[in-house]
Amino acid sequence: MRKSILVFMLIGLVLGGMSTLSAQEGKTLIDAFPADPTTFNTVTWVESVDSYAQDLIFPSLVRTNVDTGQPEPYLADWVVSEDGLTYTFTIREDAVWSDGVPITSTDVAFTLNAMSSDKVQTFRTISGLDSINIIDDKHFEIVLQAPTCGLFSQIAIGIMPAHKFAPDYSDFMTSEFNARPDVSGGPFILTERLADEFLRFEANDTFFMGRPQIDQYLIKIIPDPTVRLQALQSGEADYAVGLNSEQIVSFVDNPNFTLHPREANGWRVALFNLADPAQPMPAHDENGNLIAQPPHPILGDPRVRKALIMGWNHDDGVLLTGEGARRLVGPVAPILTDAYNNNLELYPYDPEAAAALLDEAGWVLNGDVREKDGVPLALEVVYIAGFEDYAAVIADYWSDLGVDVTLTTGEQGVIINEYVASQTFDVFIIQASWPEPTPDVLLNFMWNSANDFGTNFGSFVNEEFDSILAELATADCAMEARQPLYYRLQEILHEEAAADFISTTVDYVVTSARVGNARFTAWGYSPTWEWTLTD
């Protein structure tokens, strides 16, 4: 059985170390980057930094229009049959890999079929897929068992060169190509890489959309947010993402920089682990049957989860997020106005009611810390760089409730591997977003029980929730049909208090004034091959 690989698009505010690297000849854009990408494999990637780097070299079949959020042709155009079951794609005739090999239907089929290979670990799938049929080198079709609204988001990954891997996927997970791809079908070609230091990309002369305006794209890994800001201010970097309203103060009204504020389709959340971290296991057996998992000894009780949510003032969290942030009731961002459930009432800040819930659940004060059957109410809150203030605020409020809170942080990779991937945490503070104008991907990603011990790393299991997700996969695309389903999903998570949603996400992209044609919205950014760079 395929095992889902963990992780998530952490807009993790983690960046890499400075080096003595200098720009080479030509127009070079220097990007202050969150973290060193872990893989260039577009099927198995697990973090947003991976996806961003992959976009520089691997073209996807479709792109998201940054203004509308809707799919538009990129590597291929398409037509849909009258019954909505067959999508026939035409790959651009001029699309070639940088080694001269044409990009063909074989590459597409190889990449998309990897999702269902037993030899590939990935959470990705194409819902209701019947077949992927190669018609000829530049034409193929995707046949579905039932119409779906989610196909384009599911196939919006970079197409990889089949001729660089074994046809049976035996080296798909282990090939050196995943770390150092030596061919490109996108705007740039990876030419040099030093782990945890930098990645250098050069313009691809054979790119089918035309050679980029920028000669070199240099990613510098800068782990420290302070150093990252200094790199921008000093001119050592031209570009950085994920800054908050406090960090961008020095760039406001500064003619040397351009600010790009954007409200994202995402949120910041304190995620509860509902299963016992001492006995982590997937929610399904090898045959897809649900397994009764041991609950978390503390957080398995919804009364405790509701008490923790009501036990701290979320206005403090919204304030920390920055100007423009809003509190929200669940995993659908308010930017998705038609899908956001305005009927749900936010959990209030009510420490007295929170204390009463803990008493009712059997957690009674014994000095400063609550106990139940002699066991202290102790929770470990883990987080990555950038969430220190949130963790400290939450810990202070929860301590007042009688919770013994331990705060644990570290480098992004360490936290993910040692706590999140293994599901051995109690509470994990994260930020997540997705550049498309529906909530479907994030809902499946985080709360589908099929992804437990994968991207559903809080082990949320609810059969009604799963059934609604399955219904959405084939439901009418009109919002009138989908809105009740979105509303009910939010109600379930709200009723279960499965997570503590802190705020919407509002971040800022900063580019130096010498960067032109770069635009950023909730749905992504303008094509990098159109960006310009003045001396």
C-alpha positions in Angstrom: 0.0 0.0 0.0 1.2 3.5 -0.7 2.1 5.3 2.5 1.4 9.0 2.6 4.5 11.0 3.3 4.1 13.8 5.7 4.2 17.3 5.5 2.8 20.6 4.6 3.3 23.8 3.0 4.8 25.5 5.9 5.2 29.1 5.0 7.8 28.6 7.6 9.7 31.7 8.4 12.9 29.8 8.3 15.8 31.0 6.1 19.5 29.8 5.4 23.0 31.1 6.2 24.9 33.8 4.4 27.9 32.8 2.4 30.6 34.5 0.5 28.7 33.8 -2.7 28.7 36.6 -5.2 26.7 37.3 -8.4 28.3 36.3 -11.7 28.1 38.1 -15.0 24.7 39.1 -16.3 21.5 40.2 -14.6 21.3 38.2 -11.4 18.3 38.3 -9.1 19.1 37.3 -5.5 16.3 35.7 -3.5 16.5 35.5 0.3 14.9 32.1 0.6 13.1 30.4 3.5 15.0 27.1 3.6 17.0 24.7 1.5 14.6 22.7 -0.7 14.5 19.0 0.2 13.7 17.7 -3.2 13.0 18.6 -6.8 10.7 15.6 -7.2 7.4 17.2 -8.0 5.3 14.2 -7.0 6.8 13.7 -3.5 7.6 17.3 -2.4 6.4 18.2 1.1 7.2 21.8 1.7 6.4 25.1 -0.1 10.1 25.8 -0.6 10.4 22.7 -2.7 7.5 23.7 -4.9 8.8 27.2 -5.5 12.3 25.9 -6.6 10.6 23.2 -8.8 8.6 25.9 -10.6 11.8 27.4 -11.9 12.7 24.2 -13.9 9.7 22.0 -14.3 6.6 23.3 -16.2 3.1 22.2 -15.1 0.3 21.5 -17.6 -1.6 24.5 -16.3 -0.9 27.6 -14.3 -3.0 29.6 -11.9 -4.0 33.0 -13.1 -2.8 35.3 -10.4 -5.7 37.7 -10.8 -8.6 35.2 -11.0 -7.2 32.1 -9.4 -8.5 30.1 -12.3 -6.4 27.6 -14.3 -4.9 28.7 -17.6 -2.8 26.8 -20.2 0.9 26.5 -19.6 2.7 23.5 -21.0 -0.6 22.3 -22.6 -4.0 23.4 -23.7 -7.1 21.2 -23.3 -10.7 20.5 -24.4 -13.4 18.7 -22.3 -15.9 16.2 -23.6 -19.6 17.0 -23.3 -20.0 14.4 -20.4 -17.2 16.1 -18.5 -15.2 12.8 -18.2 -12.5 13.1 -20.8 -9.9 15.9 -20.9 -7.9 15.9 -24.1 -4.6 17.8 -23.8 -2.3 19.2 -26.5 1.3 19.8 -25.4 3.1 22.7 -27.0 5.1 21.6 -30.1 8.1 23.8 -29.1 8.3 22.3 -25.6 11.7 20.6 -25.2 14.0 19.6 -22.3 17.2 21.6 -22.1 19.1 18.5 -23.3 17.2 18.6 -26.6 14.8 15.8 -25.9 11.2 16.8 -26.7 8.7 17.0 -23.8 6.0 14.5 -24.7 2.9 12.7 -23.4 5.2 10.0 -22.1 6.7 12.5 -19.6 3.2 13.6 -18.5 1.9 10.0 -18.1 5.1 9.0 -16.2 4.7 11.9 -13.8 1.0 11.6 -13.1 1.0 7.8 -12.9 3.7 8.1 -10.2 1.0 9.2 -7.8 -0.5 5.7 -7.9 2.7 3.6 -8.0 3.3 1.3 -5.0 7.0 2.4 -5.2 6.2 6.1 -4.7 5.4 7.7 -1.3 3.1 10.6 -1.8 -0.2 12.0 -0.5 -1.1 13.2 -4.1 -3.8 11.5 -6.1 -6.2 12.2 -9.0 -9.7 11.6 -7.7 -11.8 9.2 -9.7 -9.1 8.6 -12.3 -10.0 6.0 -14.9 -7.0 6.2 -17.1 -4.3 8.4 -18.7 -4.1 7.5 -22.3 -1.3 8.6 -24.7 -2.6 9.5 -28.1 0.7 10.5 -29.6 3.8 12.4 -28.5 2.0 15.7 -28.1 -1.6 14.5 -27.3 -2.9 12.6 -24.4 -6.2 12.3 -22.5 -7.2 12.0 -18.8 -10.4 10.0 -18.4 -12.4 10.2 -15.2 -15.0 7.9 -13.7 -17.2 10.9 -12.8 -17.0 14.7 -13.4 -14.9 16.6 -11.0 -14.0 20.2 -10.1 -10.7 19.3 -8.7 -8.7 17.9 -11.6 -6.6 21.0 -12.4 -5.4 21.4 -8.8 -4.5 17.7 -8.6 -2.5 17.8 -11.8 -0.9 21.2 -11.2 2.6 19.8 -10.5 5.7 20.1 -12.5 6.1 17.5 -15.3 9.3 15.6 -14.9 11.6 14.0 -17.6 10.8 10.3 -17.9 14.1 9.6 -19.6 15.9 10.5 -16.4 14.2 7.7 -14.4 13.6 4.0 -14.6 10.3 3.3 -16.3 9.1 1.1 -13.3 9.8 3.9 -10.7 12.4 1.8 -9.0 14.7 4.8 -8.6 12.0 7.5 -8.4 12.4 8.1 -4.7 16.2 7.7 -4.6 17.6 9.2 -7.8 20.3 11.8 -7.5 18.3 13.7 -10.0 15.9 14.7 -7.2 18.6 16.7 -5.5 20.5 17.9 -8.6 18.4 17.9 -11.7 20.6 18.3 -14.8 17.9 19.1 -17.3 15.0 21.6 -17.3 11.8 22.2 -19.2 11.1 25.5 -17.4 12.5 29.0 -17.5 15.8 28.3 -15.6 18.4 25.5 -15.4 20.0 24.5 -12.1 23.8 25.0 -12.6 25.2 25.0 -9.1 24.2 24.0 -5.6 25.8 24.1 -2.1 23.7 22.5 0.6 22.2 25.0 3.1 24.0 27.9 1.3 22.7 28.6 -2.2 21.2 27.4 -5.5 22.2 29.0 -8.8 19.9 28.9 -11.8 20.6 30.2 -15.3 18.2 31.3 -17.9 17.1 28.4 -20.2 17.6 29.4 -23.8 15.3 26.6 -25.0 12.3 27.5 -22.8 9.1 27.4 -24.8 7.8 30.6 -23.4 10.9 32.4 -24.4 14.2 33.1 -22.7 13.7 34.8 -19.3 14.6 38.5 -18.9 16.8 37.6 -15.9 20.1 35.9 -16.7 20.6 34.2 -13.3 18.3 33.5 -10.5 20.3 33.0 -7.3 18.6 31.5 -4.2 20.4 32.3 -0.9 19.4 30.3 2.1 19.1 32.7 5.0 17.7 31.0 8.2 17.7 34.1 10.5 14.8 36.5 9.8 16.9 39.4 11.1 19.7 38.5 8.7 17.2 38.2 6.0 15.9 41.7 6.5 19.4 43.0 6.7 20.2 41.3 3.3 17.3 43.2 1.7 18.1 46.5 3.3 21.8 46.3 2.3 21.0 45.3 -1.3 22.5 41.8 -0.9 19.1 40.4 -1.8 16.4 41.6 -4.2 13.4 39.5 -3.0 11.9 38.0 0.1 8.5 36.6 0.9 6.5 35.9 4.1 7.3 39.1 6.0 4.8 40.5 8.5 3.7 44.1 9.1 6.3 44.7 11.7 9.2 43.5 9.6 8.3 45.7 6.6 8.3 49.0 8.5 11.7 50.0 7.1 10.5 49.4 3.5 7.4 51.5 3.7 7.6 54.6 1.4 11.2 53.6 0.6 11.8 54.3 -3.1 14.4 51.5 -3.2 11.8 48.8 -2.6 8.3 47.7 -3.7 5.9 46.2 -1.1 3.4 43.6 -2.2 0.8 43.0 0.6 -1.5 40.0 0.2 -4.1 38.2 2.2 -3.7 34.5 1.6 -6.0 31.6 1.3 -4.8 30.2 4.5 -4.5 30.5 8.2 -2.4 30.2 11.3 -3.5 27.4 13.7 -2.5 25.6 16.8 -3.2 22.0 15.7 -4.2 19.4 18.4 -3.0 15.8 18.1 -6.1 13.8 18.8 -4.3 10.4 18.9 -1.9 9.1 21.5 1.6 10.4 20.6 3.1 7.4 22.4 1.3 5.0 20.0 1.3 6.7 16.6 -0.4 4.8 13.8 -2.4 5.4 10.6 -6.2 5.6 10.7 -6.6 2.9 8.1 -5.2 -0.6 7.7 -3.8 -1.9 4.4 -7.2 -2.6 3.1 -8.5 0.9 3.8 -10.5 0.0 6.8 -10.6 2.3 9.8 -8.6 1.4 12.8 -9.6 2.4 16.3 -6.6 4.5 17.5 -5.8 5.1 21.1 -6.9 8.7 21.8 -4.5 11.4 23.2 -4.6 11.0 27.0 -5.4 14.7 27.3 -6.4 16.2 24.0 -8.6 13.2 23.1 -11.4 14.9 25.2 -13.2 17.6 23.2 -13.9 19.4 26.5 -10.2 19.9 27.0 -9.7 21.2 23.5 -12.6 23.6 23.8 -11.2 24.8 27.2 -7.8 25.5 25.6 -9.4 27.5 22.8 -11.5 29.5 25.2 -8.7 29.9 27.6 -6.7 32.5 25.7 -7.5 35.8 24.1 -7.2 35.3 20.3 -7.2 39.1 19.8 -3.6 38.8 20.9 -2.9 36.3 18.2 -4.5 38.5 15.5 -2.5 41.4 16.7 0.7 39.4 16.4 -0.2 38.4 12.8 -0.3 42.0 11.8 -2.4 44.6 10.1 -5.2 43.1 8.0 -5.4 39.8 9.8 -8.7 38.4 11.0 -9.8 35.7 13.4 -11.7 32.8 11.7 -13.9 30.0 12.7 -12.3 27.2 10.8 -10.2 26.0 7.9 -11.9 28.0 5.2 -10.3 31.4 4.8 -12.7 34.4 4.7 -11.1 35.5 1.4 -13.2 32.6 0.0 -16.4 34.6 0.7 -18.9 32.2 -0.7 -17.4 29.1 1.0 -16.7 30.7 4.4 -19.4 29.8 7.0 -20.4 33.1 8.6 -23.1 31.4 10.7 -20.6 29.8 13.1 -19.9 31.7 16.3 -16.3 32.1 17.4 -15.3 30.4 20.6 -15.2 33.4 23.1 -12.3 34.2 25.4 -13.9 33.0 28.7 -11.3 31.7 31.2 -14.0 30.9 33.8 -16.0 28.7 31.3 -12.7 27.1 30.2 -11.8 26.3 33.8 -15.3 24.8 34.3 -14.8 22.5 31.3 -11.5 21.3 32.6 -13.1 20.6 36.0 -15.9 18.7 34.3 -13.3 16.6 32.4 -11.7 15.7 35.7 -8.7 18.0 35.5 -8.7 19.7 38.8 -6.2 22.2 40.2 -3.6 20.9 42.6 -1.5 23.9 43.3 -0.6 25.7 40.1 -1.1 22.6 37.8 -4.2 20.6 37.2 -4.2 16.9 37.7 -6.4 13.9 36.8 -5.8 10.6 38.6 -2.5 11.8 39.7 -1.4 12.7 36.2 -0.5 16.4 35.6 -2.1 18.4 32.8 1.1 18.8 30.8 1.3 19.7 27.1 4.3 20.3 24.8 3.8 23.0 22.2 6.1 22.7 19.2 6.7 25.4 16.6 9.3 26.6 14.0 11.0 29.9 13.7 8.6 32.8 13.3 6.0 31.6 15.8 7.9 32.3 19.1 5.5 35.1 20.1 2.4 33.1 19.5 3.8 30.2 21.5 4.8 32.4 24.4 1.3 34.1 24.5 -0.6 30.9 24.4 1.7 29.3 27.0 1.1 32.2 29.4 -2.7 32.0 29.1 -2.8 28.2 29.4 -0.5 28.3 32.4 -3.0 30.5 34.1 -5.6 27.8 33.5 -3.4 25.3 35.3 -1.6 23.7 32.3 2.0 22.8 32.6 3.3 24.0 29.2 6.6 23.1 27.6 7.7 25.1 24.5 9.9 23.3 22.0 11.3 24.8 18.8 14.1 24.1 16.4 15.0 24.1 12.7 12.2 23.3 10.4 13.5 20.0 9.3 14.1 18.8 12.8 10.7 19.8 14.1 9.0 18.1 11.1 11.0 14.9 11.2 11.1 14.4 15.0 7.7 15.6 16.0 5.3 16.2 13.1 6.1 13.3 10.7 6.2 10.9 13.6 3.0 12.4 15.1 4.6 12.5 18.5 3.6 16.1 19.4 0.8 17.5 21.5 0.2 20.9 19.9 1.9 22.2 16.7 1.7 25.8 15.6 1.7 26.1 11.8 0.8 28.4 9.0 -0.7 27.0 5.8 -2.0 28.4 2.5 -2.8 27.2 -1.0 -3.0 29.3 -4.1 -6.4 28.4 -5.5 -9.8 29.9 -4.8 -11.4 26.8 -3.3 -10.8 25.2 0.1 -10.9 21.6 -1.2 -7.1 20.9 -1.3 -6.4 22.2 2.2 -9.4 20.3 3.6 -8.3 17.0 2.1 -4.7 17.7 2.9 -5.2 18.3 6.6 -8.3 16.4 7.7 -9.0 13.5 5.4 -8.6 10.4 7.5 -7.0 8.7 4.5 -4.0 11.0 5.0 -3.6 10.2 8.7 0.1 9.5 9.5 0.7 11.7 6.5 -0.6 15.3 6.0 -3.5 14.8 8.4 -0.9 14.9 11.2 -3.4 15.7 13.9 -5.1 12.3 13.4 -8.5 13.8 12.9 -10.9 11.0 12.0 -14.6 11.7 11.3 -16.6 9.5 8.9 -19.1 12.2 8.0 -16.3 14.6 7.2 -14.7 12.0 4.9 -18.0 11.3 3.2 -18.5 15.0 2.5 -15.0 15.3 1.1 -15.8 12.3 -1.2 -19.0 14.0 -2.3 -17.2 17.2 -3.1 -14.9 15.3 -5.4 -17.8 14.7 -7.8 -20.3 17.4 -6.8 -21.6 20.0 -9.2 -19.1 22.8 -9.6 -21.6 25.5 -9.0 -21.1 27.2 -5.6 -24.9 26.8 -4.9 -24.3 23.0 -4.7 -21.0 23.1 -2.9 -21.6 25.8 -0.3 -23.7 23.5 2.0 -21.0 20.9 1.9 -18.3 23.5 2.7 -20.4 24.9 5.6 -21.0 21.4 7.1 -17.3 20.6 7.0 -16.5 23.8 9.0 -19.3 22.9 11.4 -17.8 19.5 12.1 -14.4 20.8 12.8 -15.8 23.6 14.9 -18.0 21.2 16.9 -15.1 18.9 17.5 -12.7 21.7 18.3 -10.2 19.7 16.2 -7.8 22.7 16.0 -7.4 26.1 17.4 -7.6 28.5 14.5 -5.7 31.7 15.4 -6.0 34.1 12.4 -6.0 34.6 8.7 -2.6 35.1 7.1 -1.5 38.4 5.7 2.0 38.7 4.6 4.2 40.9 2.5 6.6 40.3 -0.3 9.4 42.8 -0.7 11.3 43.3 -4.0 14.0 45.8 -4.7 13.0 48.6 -7.0 15.2 47.1 -9.7 12.8 44.1 -10.0 10.0 44.8 -12.6 6.9 42.9 -13.7 6.7 41.0 -10.5 3.2 40.8 -9.0 1.9 38.8 -6.1 -1.6 37.8 -5.0 -3.3 35.2 -2.9 -3.2 33.0 -6.0 0.5 33.1 -6.7 2.9 35.3 -8.6 3.4 36.5 -12.1 5.6 34.3 -14.3 9.3 34.6 -13.3 10.2 34.5 -17.0 8.5 37.9 -17.4 10.3 39.5 -14.5 12.8 42.2 -15.4 15.9 43.4 -13.6 17.6 46.8 -14.0 21.2 47.4 -13.2 
